[in-house]
Amino acid sequence: MIRRHVQKICVPFEYPVYFTKDIFSPENPDFKEAICRSEPNRRHRLFVVLDQGIVDAWPKLAADIERYVQHHRKSLELAAQPVIVPGGEQVKSSPETIQRLHRLLHELRFDRQSFVVIIGGGAVQDMAGFAAATVHRGLRVVRVPTTVLSQNDSGVGVKNGINAFGIKNFLGTFAPPFAVLSDVRFLDTLSTRDRIAGMAEAVKVALIRDDQFFRWLGEHAEQLASFEPEATGRMVQKGAELHMEHTATSGDPFEFGAARPLDFGHWAAHKLETMTGYSLRHGEAVAIGMALDTRYSVEAGLLEPRACEDICRLMERLGLRLWDDALLTVGNDGRLKVLGGLADFREHLGGELTVTLLERIGRGVEVHEIHEDLVVRSIQWLRRTRNIR
């Protein structure tokens, strides 16, 4: 009698990423092509979610979308007026917003061949993507990321999620999008602070994947800090390509294992975000987390001190601050609160701690133990050398 059978399922995923401009100009075919590429002869239903921040900066956006869909009405149909949701990290801690989207998708009788189009920053992409992924076990999602951070990182990836129980991304799914459209025009709507914060993820992927890209960032730091369009567009596209390359070639895009190299600097960043009530932008927290882990790499004997200085200096040239007083907050147990991020990270990974550190610029190395005394020394170094007001 056969008592054991091994079931193996291989499901390939493929989605296009468009780097474009003016996607809702009726003459631009990219949005229509992204929706219709698999079934060109069908009329496709759309449910559009808009980030309040982008609506405030682009008041005519909803009208532009409606005009575009009307122009392509043989292929596209709006199931309802675009729905506006709050932007920023707080929306990921709002069960009411998730419930609202679930209710609307139910009332509209959306099926798995319908499309949820998400236009906004990374937090709205995460939240609305989670809502779509949990309706009928997954609706088709088209992402239109509108920030530097989401265009070069989260918007082209396969993850979404919301915060719960005081833990960032405690609830979530792996759900590849149907398509991604990265429109450089949306970057013109951002505040200086958000543009600067978004560059942290480009630095991150350069540090762990591509030393030549790191050098390019250094050579163009002044243009990037002043948001020169050509340099900014190049940074966003290269950052996105490196993130996609890692997702496609790592062998573990859904993170079944314990390694998360694309989260370099994130164990502290996620904790700092929650500790500050999300007053720190994600990119701002990531910059501090990277500086901390970079210095830790030096303290652990993995990285040359000169490389650490080069890395910190580049981030500062881009306008990123590498210190926040929250790093010094002490809990009731007498330990620095930020150290709790290690336990959160370990749980998120499945029990074994795996943190990516640096052995040189462009090459990460995984470690399974972080020594608290070295973290404390690294924080002291940051306070002494990077606490620049």
RODO-2510 file (C-alpha; in nm, 4 decimals, decimal comma):
residues 389
     n   res          X          Y          Z
     1     m     0,0000     0,0000     0,0000
     2     i     0,1296     0,3429    -0,0962
     3     r     0,1167     0,5529     0,2177
     4     r     0,2830     0,8682     0,1011
     5     h     0,2459     1,0786    -0,2087
     6     v     0,4397     1,3961    -0,2758
     7     q     0,2337     1,6591    -0,4475
     8     k     0,4356     1,9190    -0,6368
     9     i     0,2781     2,2252    -0,7942
    10     c     0,4659     2,4773    -1,0057
    11     v     0,2776     2,7946    -1,0918
    12     p     0,4629     3,0467    -1,3067
    13     f     0,3933     3,4173    -1,2542
    14     e     0,4539     3,6845    -1,5117
    15     y     0,3639     4,0516    -1,5076
    16     p     0,4806     4,3485    -1,7135
    17     v     0,6220     4,6659    -1,5602
    18     y     0,5807     4,9769    -1,7725
    19     f     0,8035     5,2819    -1,7272
    20     t     0,5955     5,5479    -1,8905
    21     k     0,4599     5,9021    -1,8732
    22     d     0,1069     6,0448    -1,8723
    23     i    -0,0631     5,7066    -1,8508
    24     f    -0,4116     5,8609    -1,8437
    25     s    -0,3609     6,0648    -2,1561
    26     p    -0,6037     5,8993    -2,4025
    27     e    -0,3240     5,8757    -2,6602
    28     n    -0,1036     5,6675    -2,4282
    29     p    -0,1874     5,2984    -2,4903
    30     d     0,0073     5,1559    -2,1948
    31     f    -0,2727     5,1388    -1,9367
    32     k    -0,5184     4,9820    -2,1813
    33     e    -0,2529     4,7383    -2,3043
    34     a    -0,1654     4,6348    -1,9493
    35     i    -0,5303     4,5519    -1,8770
    36     c    -0,6218     4,3928    -2,2078
    37     r    -0,3071     4,2061    -2,3038
    38     s    -0,4417     3,8578    -2,2178
    39     e    -0,7963     3,9078    -2,3435
    40     p    -0,7962     4,1871    -2,6025
    41     n    -1,1528     4,1264    -2,7170
    42     r    -1,3154     4,1526    -2,3769
    43     r    -1,4515     4,4577    -2,1932
    44     h    -1,2807     4,4685    -1,8544
    45     r    -1,4351     4,5993    -1,5304
    46     l    -1,2219     4,8279    -1,3169
    47     f    -1,2400     4,9353    -0,9533
    48     v    -1,0031     5,2245    -0,8886
    49     v    -0,8547     5,3070    -0,5475
    50     l    -0,6937     5,6502    -0,5131
    51     d    -0,4528     5,7707    -0,2473
    52     q    -0,5851     6,0924    -0,0874
    53     g    -0,2382     6,2425    -0,1099
    54     i    -0,2219     6,2061    -0,4866
    55     v    -0,5765     6,3410    -0,5245
    56     d    -0,4830     6,6502    -0,3233
    57     a    -0,1822     6,7081    -0,5480
    58     w    -0,3656     6,6167    -0,8706
    59     p    -0,7300     6,7263    -0,8253
    60     k    -0,8292     6,6323    -1,1818
    61     l    -0,6927     6,2783    -1,1605
    62     a    -1,0322     6,1082    -1,1151
    63     a    -1,1707     6,3017    -1,4108
    64     d    -0,8647     6,2115    -1,6188
    65     i    -0,9201     5,8424    -1,5408
    66     e    -1,2876     5,8614    -1,6310
    67     r    -1,2051     6,0381    -1,9574
    68     y    -0,9426     5,7729    -2,0416
    69     v    -1,1832     5,4866    -1,9745
    70     q    -1,4550     5,6578    -2,1775
    71     h    -1,2107     5,6992    -2,4671
    72     h    -1,1373     5,3244    -2,4513
    73     r    -1,4915     5,2188    -2,3578
    74     k    -1,4917     4,9217    -2,5940
    75     s    -1,2226     4,7641    -2,3768
    76     l    -1,2597     4,9279    -2,0335
    77     e    -1,5449     4,9960    -1,7931
    78     l    -1,5474     5,1684    -1,4536
    79     a    -1,7622     4,9652    -1,2155
    80     a    -1,7945     5,2662    -0,9850
    81     q    -1,6517     5,6093    -0,9264
    82     p    -1,2874     5,5978    -0,8070
    83     v    -1,2711     5,5462    -0,4308
    84     i    -1,0425     5,7730    -0,2303
    85     v    -0,8649     5,6370     0,0796
    86     p    -0,6247     5,8037     0,3258
    87     g    -0,2575     5,7810     0,2369
    88     g     0,0434     5,7164     0,4552
    89     e     0,1348     5,4358     0,6922
    90     q    -0,1644     5,4963     0,9198
    91     v    -0,3995     5,3534     0,6566
    92     k    -0,2321     5,0160     0,7080
    93     s    -0,3518     5,0221     1,0687
    94     s    -0,7131     5,1032     0,9783
    95     p    -0,9407     4,7951     0,9715
    96     e    -1,2296     5,0244     0,8742
    97     t    -1,0693     5,1056     0,5391
    98     i    -1,0122     4,7376     0,4589
    99     q    -1,3723     4,6572     0,5505
   100     r    -1,4955     4,9419     0,3325
   101     l    -1,3095     4,8080     0,0288
   102     h    -1,4281     4,4525     0,0971
   103     r    -1,7876     4,5729     0,1222
   104     l    -1,7682     4,7734    -0,2000
   105     l    -1,6130     4,4856    -0,3936
   106     h    -1,8887     4,2580    -0,2631
   107     e    -2,1629     4,5044    -0,3557
   108     l    -2,0162     4,5451    -0,7049
   109     r    -2,0057     4,1645    -0,7386
   110     f    -1,6446     4,1675    -0,8444
   111     d    -1,5075     3,8395    -0,9738
   112     r    -1,1565     3,7085    -1,0237
   113     q    -1,1435     3,8388    -1,3816
   114     s    -1,2106     4,1958    -1,2663
   115     f    -0,9395     4,4498    -1,1917
   116     v    -0,8545     4,6538    -0,8846
   117     v    -0,6410     4,9490    -0,9960
   118     i    -0,4413     5,0969    -0,7063
   119     i    -0,3017     5,4456    -0,7578
   120     g    -0,0920     5,5705    -0,4680
   121     g     0,2090     5,5303    -0,2457
   122     g     0,3456     5,2160    -0,0894
   123     a     0,1134     5,2123     0,2123
   124     v    -0,1997     5,2352    -0,0028
   125     q    -0,0553     4,9746    -0,2401
   126     d     0,0002     4,7419     0,0570
   127     m    -0,3431     4,7963     0,2103
   128     a    -0,5559     4,7882    -0,1047
   129     g    -0,3475     4,5007    -0,2427
   130     f    -0,4255     4,3034     0,0728
   131     a    -0,7962     4,3822     0,0350
   132     a    -0,7923     4,2606    -0,3268
   133     a    -0,5913     3,9493    -0,2434
   134     t    -0,8472     3,8418     0,0174
   135     v    -1,1554     3,8751    -0,2038
   136     h    -1,2317     3,5463    -0,3793
   137     r    -0,8735     3,4456    -0,2857
   138     g    -0,7346     3,7070    -0,5195
   139     l    -0,8571     3,9647    -0,7684
   140     r    -0,6428     4,0989    -1,0499
   141     v    -0,4438     4,3989    -0,9307
   142     v    -0,2865     4,6692    -1,1433
   143     r    -0,0485     4,8857    -0,9454
   144     v     0,0203     5,2464    -1,0300
   145     p     0,2801     5,3478    -0,7682
   146     t     0,3115     5,7223    -0,7249
   147     t     0,6118     5,7744    -0,4957
   148     v     0,9860     5,7348    -0,5396
   149     l     0,9868     5,4570    -0,2818
   150     s     0,6983     5,2574    -0,4289
   151     q     0,8159     5,2993    -0,7877
   152     n     1,1650     5,1633    -0,7201
   153     d     1,0763     4,9034    -0,4557
   154     s     0,7445     4,7857    -0,3151
   155     g     0,5319     4,8682    -0,6175
   156     v     0,7143     4,6185    -0,8393
   157     g     0,7257     4,3358    -0,5828
   158     v     0,4895     4,0570    -0,4778
   159     k     0,4032     4,1485    -0,1190
   160     n     0,1236     4,3396     0,0469
   161     g    -0,0015     4,3663     0,4012
   162     i    -0,1396     4,5640     0,6912
   163     n    -0,0268     4,6329     1,0452
   164     a    -0,1871     4,4648     1,3455
   165     f    -0,1169     4,4144     1,7162
   166     g     0,1525     4,6801     1,7029
   167     i     0,3542     4,4859     1,4432
   168     k     0,4204     4,6156     1,0936
   169     n     0,2855     4,3881     0,8163
   170     f     0,1562     4,1296     1,0667
   171     l    -0,1231     4,0423     0,8218
   172     g    -0,0521     4,0037     0,4545
   173     t    -0,0198     3,7865     0,1479
   174     f     0,2151     3,7196    -0,1400
   175     a     0,0201     3,8203    -0,4498
   176     p     0,1992     3,9164    -0,7719
   177     p     0,0222     4,2011    -0,9544
   178     f    -0,1317     4,1623    -1,2964
   179     a     0,0705     4,4617    -1,4151
   180     v     0,2598     4,7649    -1,2851
   181     l     0,2660     5,1085    -1,4472
   182     s     0,5325     5,3470    -1,3227
   183     d     0,4513     5,6995    -1,4409
   184     v     0,7307     5,9471    -1,3734
   185     r     0,4834     6,2378    -1,3771
   186     f     0,3458     6,1339    -1,0401
   187     l     0,6804     6,2112    -0,8793
   188     d     0,6214     6,5811    -0,9505
   189     t     0,3362     6,5750    -0,6967
   190     l     0,5568     6,4722    -0,4026
   191     s     0,6836     6,6864    -0,1186
   192     t     1,0579     6,7317    -0,0809
   193     r     1,0506     6,5112     0,2290
   194     d     0,8818     6,2204     0,0494
   195     r     1,1122     6,2439    -0,2511
   196     i     1,4171     6,2269    -0,0279
   197     a     1,2784     5,9437     0,1859
   198     g     1,2064     5,7298    -0,1196
   199     m     1,5695     5,7278    -0,2287
   200     a     1,6635     5,5112     0,0711
   201     e     1,5407     5,1957    -0,1017
   202     a     1,7526     5,2703    -0,4089
   203     v     2,0581     5,2972    -0,1847
   204     k     1,9585     4,9719    -0,0148
   205     v     1,9361     4,7644    -0,3300
   206     a     2,2643     4,9123    -0,4543
   207     l     2,4377     4,8144    -0,1297
   208     i     2,3285     4,4519    -0,1430
   209     r     2,3225     4,3940    -0,5189
   210     d     2,5212     4,6372    -0,7332
   211     d     2,8316     4,8364    -0,6432
   212     q     2,8282     5,0090    -0,9836
   213     f     2,4812     5,1459    -0,9105
   214     f     2,6112     5,2684    -0,5743
   215     r     2,8899     5,4540    -0,7540
   216     w     2,6374     5,5986    -0,9985
   217     l     2,4278     5,7254    -0,7057
   218     g     2,7387     5,8926    -0,5664
   219     e     2,8264     6,0516    -0,8998
   220     h     2,4737     6,1918    -0,9347
   221     a     2,3967     6,2674    -0,5698
   222     e     2,3619     6,6413    -0,6233
   223     q     2,1251     6,5964    -0,9199
   224     l     1,9203     6,3459    -0,7211
   225     a     1,9094     6,5691    -0,4126
   226     s     1,7726     6,8502    -0,6290
   227     f     1,5331     6,6072    -0,8061
   228     e     1,6732     6,6592    -1,1546
   229     p     1,4189     6,4679    -1,3702
   230     e     1,6546     6,2602    -1,5849
   231     a     1,8661     6,1413    -1,2909
   232     t     1,5562     6,0729    -1,0805
   233     g     1,3962     5,8690    -1,3578
   234     r     1,7140     5,6680    -1,4049
   235     m     1,7421     5,5998    -1,0317
   236     v     1,3820     5,4820    -1,0082
   237     q     1,4054     5,2508    -1,3090
   238     k     1,7397     5,0980    -1,2081
   239     g     1,6218     5,0476    -0,8511
   240     a     1,3071     4,8762    -0,9750
   241     e     1,5037     4,6542    -1,2137
   242     l     1,7362     4,5400    -0,9342
   243     h     1,4447     4,4660    -0,7023
   244     m     1,2718     4,2662    -0,9771
   245     e     1,5928     4,0830    -1,0627
   246     h     1,6338     3,9742    -0,7032
   247     t     1,2719     3,8611    -0,6753
   248     a     1,3037     3,6607    -0,9975
   249     t     1,6427     3,5013    -0,9273
   250     s     1,6588     3,4533    -0,5510
   251     g     1,4783     3,1183    -0,5677
   252     d     1,2551     3,2272    -0,2783
   253     p     1,0243     3,5086    -0,3952
   254     f     0,7557     3,4135    -0,1426
   255     e     1,0065     3,3943     0,1441
   256     f     0,9489     3,0334     0,2428
   257     g     1,2999     3,0345     0,3864
   258     a     1,4473     3,2564     0,6532
   259     a     1,6435     3,5035     0,4411
   260     r     1,5193     3,8497     0,3435
   261     p     1,8159     4,0329     0,1893
   262     l     1,5866     4,2951     0,0381
   263     d     1,5049     4,3946     0,3951
   264     f     1,8578     4,5115     0,4714
   265     g     1,8273     4,7700     0,7484
   266     h     1,4613     4,6879     0,8064
   267     w     1,4650     4,5074     1,1418
   268     a     1,5392     4,8387     1,3146
   269     a     1,3425     5,0449     1,0621
   270     h     1,0148     4,8645     1,1249
   271     k     1,0582     4,9014     1,5000
   272     l     1,1435     5,2698     1,4708
   273     e     0,8306     5,3293     1,2645
   274     t     0,6035     5,1772     1,5281
   275     m     0,7952     5,3389     1,8161
   276     t     0,7493     5,6848     1,6629
   277     g     0,3840     5,6297     1,5752
   278     y     0,4857     5,6397     1,2083
   279     s     0,6000     6,0002     1,2346
   280     l     0,9100     5,8665     1,0598
   281     r     0,8500     5,7907     0,6931
   282     h     0,9348     5,4331     0,5937
   283     g     1,2298     5,5492     0,3840
   284     e     1,3565     5,7693     0,6664
   285     a     1,3469     5,4751     0,9070
   286     v     1,5161     5,2497     0,6506
   287     a     1,8007     5,5012     0,6096
   288     i     1,8613     5,4969     0,9861
   289     g     1,8325     5,1175     0,9936
   290     m     2,0850     5,0833     0,7110
   291     a     2,3276     5,3176     0,8844
   292     l     2,2913     5,1098     1,2010
   293     d     2,3482     4,7775     1,0238
   294     t     2,6330     4,9218     0,8196
   295     r     2,8117     5,0322     1,1345
   296     y     2,7291     4,6987     1,2972
   297     s     2,8997     4,5292     1,0022
   298     v     3,2127     4,7269     1,0899
   299     e     3,1880     4,6428     1,4608
   300     a     3,1489     4,2748     1,3692
   301     g     3,4635     4,2810     1,1539
   302     l     3,2802     4,2284     0,8249
   303     l     3,3126     4,5696     0,6606
   304     e     3,5929     4,8227     0,6282
   305     p     3,5331     5,1467     0,8236
   306     r     3,6009     5,3522     0,5090
   307     a     3,3120     5,1790     0,3299
   308     c     3,0830     5,2615     0,6212
   309     e     3,1767     5,6269     0,5989
   310     d     3,1209     5,6275     0,2213
   311     i     2,7748     5,4763     0,2658
   312     c     2,6668     5,7174     0,5381
   313     r     2,8052     6,0136     0,3509
   314     l     2,6135     5,9224     0,0335
   315     m     2,2848     5,9018     0,2228
   316     e     2,3516     6,2382     0,3841
   317     r     2,4335     6,3924     0,0460
   318     l     2,0946     6,2714    -0,0766
   319     g     1,9325     6,4485     0,2167
   320     l     1,8636     6,1472     0,4388
   321     r     1,9113     6,1855     0,8142
   322     l     2,0790     5,8957     0,9913
   323     w     1,9744     5,9620     1,3473
   324     d     1,6547     5,9749     1,5517
   325     d     1,6323     6,0085     1,9289
   326     a     1,3995     5,7071     1,9368
   327     l     1,7154     5,4954     1,9087
   328     l     1,7873     5,5840     2,2732
   329     t     1,4422     5,4948     2,4115
   330     v     1,4700     5,2416     2,6949
   331     g     1,1945     4,9981     2,7928
   332     n     1,0834     4,8819     3,1380
   333     d     1,3363     4,6004     3,1216
   334     g     1,6235     4,8469     3,0859
   335     r     1,6971     4,7459     2,7261
   336     l     1,6822     4,9739     2,4269
   337     k     1,3351     4,9384     2,2780
   338     v     1,4675     4,9205     1,9232
   339     l     1,6237     4,5831     2,0078
   340     g     1,2714     4,4436     2,0188
   341     g     1,2789     4,4694     1,6427
   342     l     1,5033     4,1642     1,6347
   343     a     1,2363     3,9507     1,8023
   344     d     0,9706     4,0861     1,5646
   345     f     1,1956     4,0085     1,2686
   346     r     1,2667     3,6567     1,3937
   347     e     0,8941     3,5854     1,4286
   348     h     0,8190     3,7285     1,0857
   349     l     1,0848     3,5040     0,9332
   350     g     0,9532     3,1880     1,0940
   351     g     1,1616     3,1404     1,4057
   352     e     1,5214     3,1681     1,2862
   353     l     1,6797     3,5091     1,2844
   354     t     1,8456     3,5973     0,9557
   355     v     1,9783     3,9492     0,9090
   356     t     2,1614     4,0760     0,6029
   357     l     2,4789     4,2688     0,6790
   358     l     2,7500     4,3975     0,4463
   359     e     3,0916     4,2556     0,3705
   360     r     3,1492     4,5137     0,0985
   361     i     2,9462     4,7616    -0,1018
   362     g     2,7349     4,5585    -0,3432
   363     r     2,7554     4,2350    -0,1468
   364     g     2,5460     4,1325     0,1508
   365     v     2,6095     3,8475     0,3890
   366     e     2,3549     3,6667     0,6062
   367     v     2,4075     3,6209     0,9785
   368     h     2,1892     3,4381     1,2286
   369     e     2,2935     3,6169     1,5428
   370     i     2,3059     3,9826     1,6378
   371     h     2,5003     4,0779     1,9490
   372     e     2,3231     4,3445     2,1500
   373     d     2,6464     4,4985     2,2788
   374     l     2,7560     4,5630     1,9194
   375     v     2,4181     4,7174     1,8394
   376     v     2,4587     4,9490     2,1383
   377     r     2,8096     5,0440     2,0218
   378     s     2,6769     5,1098     1,6738
   379     i     2,4021     5,3349     1,8090
   380     q     2,6583     5,5237     2,0151
   381     w     2,8701     5,5714     1,7022
   382     l     2,5680     5,7023     1,5106
   383     r     2,4831     5,9425     1,7929
   384     r     2,8408     6,0691     1,8016
   385     t     2,8968     6,1047     1,4271
   386     r     2,5594     6,1366     1,2511
   387     n     2,3412     6,3261     1,4993
   388     i     2,3269     6,6277     1,2706
   389     r     2,0393     6,8693     1,3153
***
